[in-house]
């Protein structure tokens, strides 16, 4: 049978999940109060010394030292100061300090950093499977937390975070930057206005191209024990958008997934691209030596922890899915069909929201629908999306088509920004660091419950793939799905 290496672990995974769940303490009534407050305001609830929020960063990979490192230093130094950096790799720590332009101490021991620097807030940008360790320990030692998505990688770790937040009274912010783009915000506004009536179903499809999609299989993300699979690491972004747009919680999930392209599905392989004897015939060959920043950050520091940034995407230990389809039933009875493709010729997404009075269609970066998208090479597209310069100019638009039943359609044009994640990064960080108490009528600010509900769709889909059965979200943690979010 094709891909039996994934199927053979189904029984073990299912039994392990059941065993772990037996240790959970179910107390759904205790969940409500602590998670309703705006987590952004909580960061500033206790006036920081010198009027600045004291930050510590754990995890000095490329996302940590750029989006949550150098960019915060460059743009928010009037509001914040870094008091410590932490990583298991001392080489990356040295580079991080230089790259970010800070003069704070560095640590390879997290507890030591916390006790010596006493930060107000810890920013967590480590490997996904370790998020829970640093989130919970930071709260136990008196700090609030800003964490990269996903919140964590399974339901047991999720429950641990929920319990720790309730017990300590500290707050966790989950950085869902896609909520903040003008494009996704306009869709949210239309839904809040009930422009097409009550939503009944959604089709949502996300395409990763052969450059960006392949990159996950070169990195630690290709190992389920590190990333939770792309249903958790990547799709948590997409599931959060659905939860936010629909203003409801997921109730039941069924999933399909397989590994049919990457990993062992190739006739040749090597350890990593730099030394690969097959580079001439491998279309996925990636020359990391052409990227000075990646060389300095990762290759120069392999000797400390053995992490290979340009690992072969055909290596046999890869055990995540490269094609995924998920059916979700929401507590408000909306049905969702979702898919994630990891080796598409182009990068982008499409969504259709069907309502009782009409339909909304929208898309992003579909080449033949957007001339501006066609002007950027697919190889460079992800890097362009990630850049943190904060350029708020726009030369093009995203489009949202709204059509009424028994009527005509209109096309709404939304300015398309070139700053990080379509303008989402700067808007998210402005709200966190500059104006946490700003009016938030659309509930952009995301806390622990938001983070939990997004990953629990992926966790449920992953369990469903292995078991062949639908999974009820209420059986995963003590959070009870609500028809309408509070």
LUMRODREN-914769 format. One record per residue (C-alpha): x, y, z; residue in one letter. Coordinates in Angstrom, 1 decimal. Example, Ala and Ser with C-alpha at 12.3 -4.5 7.8 and 13.67 -1.06 7.14 Angstrom:
2
[lumdo [12.3,-4.5,7.8],A]
[lumdo [13.7,-1.1,7.1],S]
This chain:
486
[lumdo [0.0,0.0,0.0],X]
[lumdo [1.3,3.5,-0.9],X]
[lumdo [2.6,5.5,2.1],X]
[lumdo [2.1,2.7,4.6],X]
[lumdo [4.8,4.3,6.8],X]
[lumdo [2.1,6.9,7.7],X]
[lumdo [-0.8,4.5,8.1],X]
[lumdo [1.1,2.0,10.3],X]
[lumdo [1.3,4.6,13.0],X]
[lumdo [-2.4,5.3,13.2],X]
[lumdo [-3.2,2.8,15.9],X]
[lumdo [-0.3,3.9,18.1],X]
[lumdo [-1.2,7.6,17.7],X]
[lumdo [-4.8,7.1,18.4],X]
[lumdo [-4.1,5.0,21.6],X]
[lumdo [-1.5,7.5,22.7],X]
[lumdo [-4.1,10.3,22.3],X]
[lumdo [-6.7,8.4,24.3],X]
[lumdo [-4.1,7.7,27.1],X]
[lumdo [-3.0,11.3,27.3],X]
[lumdo [-6.5,12.5,27.4],X]
[lumdo [-7.3,10.4,30.4],X]
[lumdo [-5.0,12.6,32.4],X]
[lumdo [-6.8,15.8,31.6],X]
[lumdo [-8.9,17.5,34.2],X]
[lumdo [-12.2,18.6,32.5],X]
[lumdo [-13.5,21.8,33.9],X]
[lumdo [-15.2,23.7,31.1],X]
[lumdo [-16.9,26.2,33.4],X]
[lumdo [-13.6,27.5,34.6],X]
[lumdo [-12.6,28.5,31.1],X]
[lumdo [-14.9,31.4,30.5],X]
[lumdo [-13.7,34.3,32.7],X]
[lumdo [-10.0,34.4,32.4],X]
[lumdo [-9.9,34.4,28.6],X]
[lumdo [-12.4,37.2,27.8],X]
[lumdo [-10.2,40.1,28.6],X]
[lumdo [-8.3,41.8,25.8],X]
[lumdo [-4.8,40.1,26.0],X]
[lumdo [-3.1,43.1,24.4],X]
[lumdo [-4.3,45.4,27.3],X]
[lumdo [-3.0,42.9,29.8],X]
[lumdo [0.6,43.4,28.6],X]
[lumdo [0.4,47.0,29.9],X]
[lumdo [-1.9,46.4,32.9],X]
[lumdo [1.1,46.9,35.2],X]
[lumdo [3.1,50.0,34.2],X]
[lumdo [6.5,48.9,33.1],X]
[lumdo [9.7,50.4,34.5],X]
[lumdo [10.9,53.5,32.6],X]
[lumdo [7.7,53.4,30.7],X]
[lumdo [8.9,50.6,28.4],X]
[lumdo [7.8,47.1,28.1],X]
[lumdo [10.7,44.8,29.0],X]
[lumdo [10.9,42.0,26.4],X]
[lumdo [12.7,38.7,26.3],X]
[lumdo [12.9,36.6,23.1],X]
[lumdo [13.3,32.8,23.1],X]
[lumdo [14.1,31.3,19.7],X]
[lumdo [16.5,33.1,17.5],X]
[lumdo [15.6,31.7,14.1],X]
[lumdo [14.8,33.9,11.1],X]
[lumdo [11.3,34.8,12.2],X]
[lumdo [12.3,35.6,15.8],X]
[lumdo [15.2,37.9,15.0],X]
[lumdo [13.5,39.7,12.1],X]
[lumdo [9.7,40.1,12.7],X]
[lumdo [9.9,40.0,16.5],X]
[lumdo [13.5,41.1,16.8],X]
[lumdo [15.0,43.7,14.6],X]
[lumdo [11.7,45.1,13.4],X]
[lumdo [10.5,45.7,17.0],X]
[lumdo [13.8,47.4,17.8],X]
[lumdo [13.6,49.6,14.8],X]
[lumdo [10.0,50.5,15.0],X]
[lumdo [9.0,50.3,18.7],X]
[lumdo [12.0,51.3,20.8],X]
[lumdo [10.0,54.1,22.3],X]
[lumdo [7.7,51.6,23.8],X]
[lumdo [9.9,48.5,24.3],X]
[lumdo [13.4,47.3,25.3],X]
[lumdo [14.9,43.9,25.0],X]
[lumdo [16.4,42.6,28.3],X]
[lumdo [17.4,39.1,27.2],X]
[lumdo [17.7,36.7,24.3],X]
[lumdo [17.6,32.9,24.7],X]
[lumdo [18.4,29.9,22.4],X]
[lumdo [20.1,26.5,22.7],X]
[lumdo [22.4,27.6,19.9],X]
[lumdo [25.1,30.0,21.1],X]
[lumdo [26.2,30.9,17.6],X]
[lumdo [22.7,32.1,16.6],X]
[lumdo [22.5,34.0,19.8],X]
[lumdo [25.6,36.0,18.9],X]
[lumdo [24.3,36.7,15.5],X]
[lumdo [20.9,37.6,16.8],X]
[lumdo [22.3,40.2,19.2],X]
[lumdo [24.3,41.8,16.4],X]
[lumdo [21.5,41.6,13.8],X]
[lumdo [18.9,43.1,16.1],X]
[lumdo [21.2,45.9,17.3],X]
[lumdo [20.6,45.2,21.0],X]
[lumdo [23.0,45.2,24.0],X]
[lumdo [21.1,42.8,26.3],X]
[lumdo [22.6,39.6,27.8],X]
[lumdo [22.1,36.2,26.0],X]
[lumdo [21.3,32.9,27.6],X]
[lumdo [21.1,29.2,26.7],X]
[lumdo [19.1,28.5,29.8],X]
[lumdo [15.6,29.9,29.8],X]
[lumdo [15.0,29.9,33.6],X]
[lumdo [18.3,31.7,34.1],X]
[lumdo [17.2,34.4,31.7],X]
[lumdo [13.9,34.8,33.4],X]
[lumdo [15.3,35.0,36.9],X]
[lumdo [18.1,37.4,36.0],X]
[lumdo [16.3,39.8,33.6],X]
[lumdo [12.7,39.6,34.9],X]
[lumdo [10.9,40.6,31.6],X]
[lumdo [7.4,41.8,31.5],X]
[lumdo [6.7,39.8,28.4],X]
[lumdo [8.3,36.8,26.7],X]
[lumdo [8.2,36.4,22.9],X]
[lumdo [8.2,32.7,21.9],X]
[lumdo [9.5,31.8,18.4],X]
[lumdo [10.9,28.4,19.0],X]
[lumdo [10.1,25.1,17.3],X]
[lumdo [6.4,24.6,17.5],X]
[lumdo [6.5,21.5,19.7],X]
[lumdo [8.3,23.4,22.4],X]
[lumdo [6.0,26.4,22.5],X]
[lumdo [4.1,25.0,25.5],X]
[lumdo [7.3,24.6,27.6],X]
[lumdo [8.3,28.3,27.2],X]
[lumdo [4.7,29.7,27.3],X]
[lumdo [3.8,27.9,30.6],X]
[lumdo [7.2,28.5,32.3],X]
[lumdo [7.2,32.2,31.3],X]
[lumdo [3.7,32.6,32.9],X]
[lumdo [4.8,30.7,36.0],X]
[lumdo [7.7,33.0,36.4],X]
[lumdo [5.5,36.1,36.2],X]
[lumdo [5.6,37.2,32.5],X]
[lumdo [2.9,37.6,29.9],X]
[lumdo [3.6,35.9,26.5],X]
[lumdo [3.5,36.8,22.9],X]
[lumdo [3.7,33.6,20.8],X]
[lumdo [4.1,32.8,17.2],X]
[lumdo [1.4,30.6,15.7],X]
[lumdo [0.6,27.8,16.2],X]
[lumdo [-0.1,28.0,19.9],X]
[lumdo [1.2,24.4,20.3],X]
[lumdo [1.0,21.1,18.5],X]
[lumdo [-1.4,18.8,20.4],X]
[lumdo [-4.4,18.8,22.7],X]
[lumdo [-2.5,17.9,25.8],X]
[lumdo [0.0,20.7,25.5],X]
[lumdo [-2.9,23.0,24.7],X]
[lumdo [-4.7,22.0,27.9],X]
[lumdo [-1.5,22.7,29.8],X]
[lumdo [-1.3,26.2,28.5],X]
[lumdo [-5.0,26.9,29.2],X]
[lumdo [-4.6,25.6,32.8],X]
[lumdo [-1.4,27.7,33.4],X]
[lumdo [-3.0,30.9,32.1],X]
[lumdo [-6.0,30.4,34.5],X]
[lumdo [-3.8,29.5,37.4],X]
[lumdo [-1.3,32.4,37.0],X]
[lumdo [-3.6,35.1,35.8],X]
[lumdo [-1.1,36.0,33.0],X]
[lumdo [-2.0,36.4,29.4],X]
[lumdo [-1.0,34.9,26.1],X]
[lumdo [-1.2,36.7,22.7],X]
[lumdo [-1.2,34.6,19.6],X]
[lumdo [0.1,36.5,16.6],X]
[lumdo [-2.5,35.9,13.9],X]
[lumdo [-1.2,38.6,11.5],X]
[lumdo [-3.5,37.4,8.6],X]
[lumdo [-6.5,38.9,10.5],X]
[lumdo [-5.0,42.3,10.2],X]
[lumdo [-4.6,42.6,6.4],X]
[lumdo [-7.0,45.1,4.8],X]
[lumdo [-8.2,42.3,2.5],X]
[lumdo [-9.3,39.8,5.2],X]
[lumdo [-10.6,42.7,7.4],X]
[lumdo [-12.9,43.8,4.6],X]
[lumdo [-14.3,40.3,4.3],X]
[lumdo [-14.9,40.3,8.0],X]
[lumdo [-16.7,43.6,7.8],X]
[lumdo [-19.0,42.3,5.0],X]
[lumdo [-19.9,39.3,7.1],X]
[lumdo [-20.5,41.3,10.3],X]
[lumdo [-22.8,43.5,8.2],X]
[lumdo [-24.6,40.3,7.1],X]
[lumdo [-24.2,41.6,3.5],X]
[lumdo [-25.1,38.1,2.2],X]
[lumdo [-27.3,37.1,5.1],X]
[lumdo [-26.6,34.1,7.3],X]
[lumdo [-23.6,32.1,6.2],X]
[lumdo [-24.4,28.5,5.4],X]
[lumdo [-21.2,27.0,3.9],X]
[lumdo [-17.6,27.9,2.9],X]
[lumdo [-15.1,26.7,0.3],X]
[lumdo [-11.5,27.6,1.3],X]
[lumdo [-8.5,26.4,-0.6],X]
[lumdo [-4.9,27.4,0.0],X]
[lumdo [-2.0,26.8,-2.5],X]
[lumdo [1.7,26.7,-1.6],X]
[lumdo [3.9,26.8,-4.6],X]
[lumdo [6.8,24.5,-5.4],X]
[lumdo [9.3,27.0,-3.7],X]
[lumdo [7.5,28.0,-0.5],X]
[lumdo [5.7,24.7,-0.1],X]
[lumdo [8.9,22.7,-0.6],X]
[lumdo [10.7,24.7,2.0],X]
[lumdo [8.6,23.1,4.9],X]
[lumdo [9.9,19.7,3.9],X]
[lumdo [13.6,20.9,4.0],X]
[lumdo [13.2,22.2,7.6],X]
[lumdo [12.2,20.8,11.0],X]
[lumdo [8.6,21.3,9.9],X]
[lumdo [8.8,18.0,7.9],X]
[lumdo [8.8,16.0,11.1],X]
[lumdo [5.4,15.6,12.8],X]
[lumdo [6.9,15.6,16.3],X]
[lumdo [8.3,19.1,15.7],X]
[lumdo [5.5,20.8,13.8],X]
[lumdo [2.4,18.8,14.4],X]
[lumdo [2.1,18.5,10.6],X]
[lumdo [1.2,21.4,8.3],X]
[lumdo [-2.4,21.0,9.4],X]
[lumdo [-1.2,22.6,12.6],X]
[lumdo [1.9,24.6,11.7],X]
[lumdo [0.6,26.3,8.5],X]
[lumdo [-3.2,25.7,8.4],X]
[lumdo [-3.7,27.2,11.9],X]
[lumdo [-3.5,30.6,10.1],X]
[lumdo [-6.3,29.5,7.8],X]
[lumdo [-8.4,27.9,10.5],X]
[lumdo [-8.1,31.0,12.6],X]
[lumdo [-9.4,33.2,9.7],X]
[lumdo [-12.4,30.8,9.4],X]
[lumdo [-13.1,31.0,13.1],X]
[lumdo [-12.8,34.8,13.1],X]
[lumdo [-14.8,35.3,9.9],X]
[lumdo [-17.6,32.9,11.0],X]
[lumdo [-17.6,34.2,14.6],X]
[lumdo [-18.1,30.6,15.8],X]
[lumdo [-16.2,27.6,17.1],X]
[lumdo [-15.5,24.4,15.3],X]
[lumdo [-17.5,21.5,16.5],X]
[lumdo [-16.7,18.4,14.4],X]
[lumdo [-13.9,17.7,12.0],X]
[lumdo [-13.1,15.0,9.4],X]
[lumdo [-9.8,14.9,7.5],X]
[lumdo [-8.0,13.2,4.7],X]
[lumdo [-4.2,13.5,4.2],X]
[lumdo [-1.3,11.7,2.7],X]
[lumdo [2.4,12.0,1.7],X]
[lumdo [2.5,11.4,-2.0],X]
[lumdo [5.2,13.7,-3.4],X]
[lumdo [8.0,14.6,-0.9],X]
[lumdo [9.9,12.4,1.5],X]
[lumdo [10.4,8.8,0.3],X]
[lumdo [8.4,9.4,-2.9],X]
[lumdo [11.5,9.9,-5.1],X]
[lumdo [14.1,7.7,-6.7],X]
[lumdo [17.1,9.7,-5.3],X]
[lumdo [18.0,11.6,-2.2],X]
[lumdo [20.9,13.0,-0.2],X]
[lumdo [21.4,14.5,3.2],X]
[lumdo [21.3,18.2,2.2],X]
[lumdo [21.4,20.4,-0.9],X]
[lumdo [24.9,21.8,-0.6],X]
[lumdo [26.6,18.4,-0.9],X]
[lumdo [24.0,16.8,-3.2],X]
[lumdo [25.4,14.8,-6.1],X]
[lumdo [21.9,15.0,-7.8],X]
[lumdo [21.7,18.8,-7.9],X]
[lumdo [21.7,18.9,-11.7],X]
[lumdo [18.6,16.8,-12.1],X]
[lumdo [16.7,17.8,-9.0],X]
[lumdo [14.2,20.6,-9.8],X]
[lumdo [13.9,21.3,-6.1],X]
[lumdo [17.6,22.0,-5.5],X]
[lumdo [18.1,25.1,-3.3],X]
[lumdo [21.4,26.8,-3.1],X]
[lumdo [21.6,28.2,0.4],X]
[lumdo [25.1,29.6,-0.3],X]
[lumdo [23.5,32.3,-2.4],X]
[lumdo [21.8,33.7,0.7],X]
[lumdo [24.3,35.4,3.0],X]
[lumdo [21.9,35.9,5.8],X]
[lumdo [20.9,32.2,5.8],X]
[lumdo [24.5,31.2,5.7],X]
[lumdo [25.4,33.3,8.7],X]
[lumdo [22.4,32.4,10.7],X]
[lumdo [22.2,28.6,10.0],X]
[lumdo [25.1,27.1,8.2],X]
[lumdo [27.8,28.9,10.3],X]
[lumdo [26.1,27.6,13.4],X]
[lumdo [25.4,23.9,12.5],X]
[lumdo [28.3,22.9,14.6],X]
[lumdo [26.4,23.8,17.8],X]
[lumdo [23.1,21.9,17.4],X]
[lumdo [23.4,19.9,14.1],X]
[lumdo [20.4,21.7,12.6],X]
[lumdo [20.6,21.6,8.7],X]
[lumdo [18.6,24.3,7.1],X]
[lumdo [18.9,23.0,3.5],X]
[lumdo [18.1,19.4,4.3],X]
[lumdo [16.9,17.1,1.5],X]
[lumdo [13.2,17.2,1.0],X]
[lumdo [13.3,13.6,-0.2],X]
[lumdo [14.7,12.2,3.1],X]
[lumdo [12.9,9.2,4.4],X]
[lumdo [12.2,10.5,7.9],X]
[lumdo [9.7,13.0,6.6],X]
[lumdo [6.4,12.0,8.1],X]
[lumdo [3.9,14.9,7.6],X]
[lumdo [1.2,15.1,4.9],X]
[lumdo [1.8,17.0,1.6],X]
[lumdo [-1.8,17.0,0.6],X]
[lumdo [-4.7,17.7,3.0],X]
[lumdo [-8.5,18.1,2.8],X]
[lumdo [-10.7,18.9,5.8],X]
[lumdo [-14.4,19.1,6.4],X]
[lumdo [-15.5,21.2,9.4],X]
[lumdo [-18.9,21.6,11.0],X]
[lumdo [-19.2,24.7,13.1],X]
[lumdo [-21.3,25.1,16.3],X]
[lumdo [-23.5,27.6,14.3],X]
[lumdo [-24.1,24.9,11.7],X]
[lumdo [-21.9,26.3,9.0],X]
[lumdo [-20.2,23.7,6.9],X]
[lumdo [-16.6,24.2,5.6],X]
[lumdo [-14.6,22.5,2.9],X]
[lumdo [-10.9,23.2,3.2],X]
[lumdo [-7.8,22.0,1.3],X]
[lumdo [-4.0,22.7,1.5],X]
[lumdo [-1.7,21.9,-1.5],X]
[lumdo [2.1,22.0,-1.0],X]
[lumdo [3.4,21.8,-4.6],X]
[lumdo [1.3,24.1,-6.6],X]
[lumdo [2.8,26.0,-9.6],X]
[lumdo [1.6,29.2,-7.9],X]
[lumdo [1.1,30.6,-4.4],X]
[lumdo [-2.3,32.0,-3.4],X]
[lumdo [-5.8,31.2,-2.1],X]
[lumdo [-9.5,31.2,-3.0],X]
[lumdo [-12.6,31.5,-0.8],X]
[lumdo [-16.3,31.4,-1.4],X]
[lumdo [-18.8,32.1,1.4],X]
[lumdo [-22.4,31.1,0.6],X]
[lumdo [-25.1,32.9,2.5],X]
[lumdo [-28.9,32.9,2.6],X]
[lumdo [-29.0,36.2,0.5],X]
[lumdo [-26.0,35.8,-1.7],X]
[lumdo [-22.4,34.8,-2.1],X]
[lumdo [-18.9,36.3,-1.5],X]
[lumdo [-16.0,35.2,-3.7],X]
[lumdo [-12.4,36.4,-3.1],X]
[lumdo [-8.9,35.3,-3.9],X]
[lumdo [-5.3,36.4,-3.6],X]
[lumdo [-2.3,36.0,-5.9],X]
[lumdo [-4.0,33.9,-8.5],X]
[lumdo [-1.8,34.8,-11.5],X]
[lumdo [-4.4,35.2,-14.3],X]
[lumdo [-6.7,37.2,-12.0],X]
[lumdo [-4.1,39.6,-10.6],X]
[lumdo [-1.6,41.2,-13.0],X]
[lumdo [0.5,42.5,-10.0],X]
[lumdo [0.9,38.9,-8.8],X]
[lumdo [2.2,37.7,-12.2],X]
[lumdo [4.9,40.4,-12.0],X]
[lumdo [6.6,38.7,-9.0],X]
[lumdo [8.4,35.4,-9.7],X]
[lumdo [7.0,32.5,-7.8],X]
[lumdo [10.5,31.8,-6.4],X]
[lumdo [10.5,35.3,-4.8],X]
[lumdo [6.9,35.5,-3.8],X]
[lumdo [7.2,34.3,-0.2],X]
[lumdo [10.2,36.4,0.5],X]
[lumdo [8.3,39.5,-0.7],X]
[lumdo [5.4,38.7,1.5],X]
[lumdo [7.6,38.3,4.6],X]
[lumdo [9.6,41.5,4.2],X]
[lumdo [9.4,43.7,7.3],X]
[lumdo [10.3,47.2,6.0],X]
[lumdo [6.8,48.4,6.7],X]
[lumdo [6.2,49.9,3.2],X]
[lumdo [2.6,51.1,3.3],X]
[lumdo [2.4,52.1,-0.3],X]
[lumdo [0.1,50.2,-2.7],X]
[lumdo [0.0,49.9,-6.5],X]
[lumdo [-2.7,47.3,-6.8],X]
[lumdo [-5.8,45.9,-5.2],X]
[lumdo [-7.3,42.7,-3.9],X]
[lumdo [-10.9,42.1,-5.1],X]
[lumdo [-14.0,40.8,-3.3],X]
[lumdo [-16.9,39.8,-5.5],X]
[lumdo [-20.3,40.1,-3.8],X]
[lumdo [-23.4,38.7,-5.6],X]
[lumdo [-27.0,39.0,-4.4],X]
[lumdo [-29.6,36.2,-5.0],X]
[lumdo [-31.8,37.4,-7.8],X]
[lumdo [-29.5,40.3,-8.4],X]
[lumdo [-26.3,41.5,-9.9],X]
[lumdo [-22.7,41.4,-8.5],X]
[lumdo [-20.4,44.1,-7.4],X]
[lumdo [-16.6,44.0,-7.1],X]
[lumdo [-15.1,45.6,-4.0],X]
[lumdo [-11.4,46.7,-4.4],X]
[lumdo [-9.2,46.7,-1.4],X]
[lumdo [-5.7,48.3,-1.5],X]
[lumdo [-3.0,45.7,-1.6],X]
[lumdo [-0.1,46.6,0.6],X]
[lumdo [3.5,45.4,0.2],X]
[lumdo [4.6,45.5,3.8],X]
[lumdo [4.9,42.1,5.7],X]
[lumdo [2.0,39.7,5.2],X]
[lumdo [0.0,42.2,3.1],X]
[lumdo [0.1,44.9,5.7],X]
[lumdo [-0.9,42.6,8.5],X]
[lumdo [2.4,42.6,10.4],X]
[lumdo [2.6,46.3,11.1],X]
[lumdo [-1.0,46.6,12.0],X]
[lumdo [-0.7,43.7,14.5],X]
[lumdo [2.4,45.1,16.1],X]
[lumdo [1.0,48.6,16.3],X]
[lumdo [-1.9,47.3,18.3],X]
[lumdo [0.3,45.3,20.6],X]
[lumdo [3.0,47.9,21.3],X]
[lumdo [1.5,51.3,20.5],X]
[lumdo [-2.2,51.2,21.1],X]
[lumdo [-3.4,48.0,22.9],X]
[lumdo [-6.6,49.7,24.1],X]
[lumdo [-7.6,50.9,20.7],X]
[lumdo [-11.3,50.1,19.8],X]
[lumdo [-11.5,46.6,18.4],X]
[lumdo [-15.0,46.1,17.1],X]
[lumdo [-14.0,43.3,14.8],X]
[lumdo [-12.1,41.5,17.5],X]
[lumdo [-8.7,41.4,15.8],X]
[lumdo [-6.8,40.8,19.0],X]
[lumdo [-6.3,37.0,19.5],X]
[lumdo [-5.7,35.3,22.8],X]
[lumdo [-5.4,31.8,24.1],X]
[lumdo [-8.9,30.6,23.2],X]
[lumdo [-8.4,31.8,19.6],X]
[lumdo [-5.0,30.0,19.5],X]
[lumdo [-6.5,26.9,20.9],X]
[lumdo [-9.5,26.7,18.6],X]
[lumdo [-7.3,27.2,15.5],X]
[lumdo [-4.9,24.4,16.4],X]
[lumdo [-7.7,22.0,17.6],X]
[lumdo [-9.1,21.9,14.0],X]
[lumdo [-5.7,20.8,12.8],X]
[lumdo [-5.3,18.3,15.7],X]
[lumdo [-8.7,16.9,15.1],X]
[lumdo [-8.1,16.6,11.3],X]
[lumdo [-4.8,14.8,12.0],X]
[lumdo [-6.4,12.4,14.4],X]
[lumdo [-9.3,11.8,11.9],X]
[lumdo [-6.8,11.0,9.1],X]
[lumdo [-5.2,8.3,11.3],X]
[lumdo [-8.5,6.9,12.7],X]
[lumdo [-10.8,7.3,9.7],X]
[lumdo [-13.4,8.7,12.0],X]
[lumdo [-14.8,12.3,12.6],X]
[lumdo [-13.4,14.0,15.7],X]
[lumdo [-15.5,16.2,18.1],X]
[lumdo [-13.5,19.2,19.2],X]
[lumdo [-15.1,19.2,22.7],X]
[lumdo [-13.4,15.8,23.3],X]
[lumdo [-9.9,17.3,23.0],X]
[lumdo [-9.7,19.9,25.8],X]
[lumdo [-12.1,21.4,28.3],X]
[lumdo [-13.1,24.2,25.9],X]
[lumdo [-16.7,23.9,24.9],X]
[lumdo [-17.4,25.0,21.3],X]
[lumdo [-19.7,28.0,21.1],X]
[lumdo [-22.2,28.9,18.3],X]
[lumdo [-21.1,32.5,18.7],X]
[lumdo [-17.7,33.7,20.0],X]
[lumdo [-17.8,36.1,22.9],X]
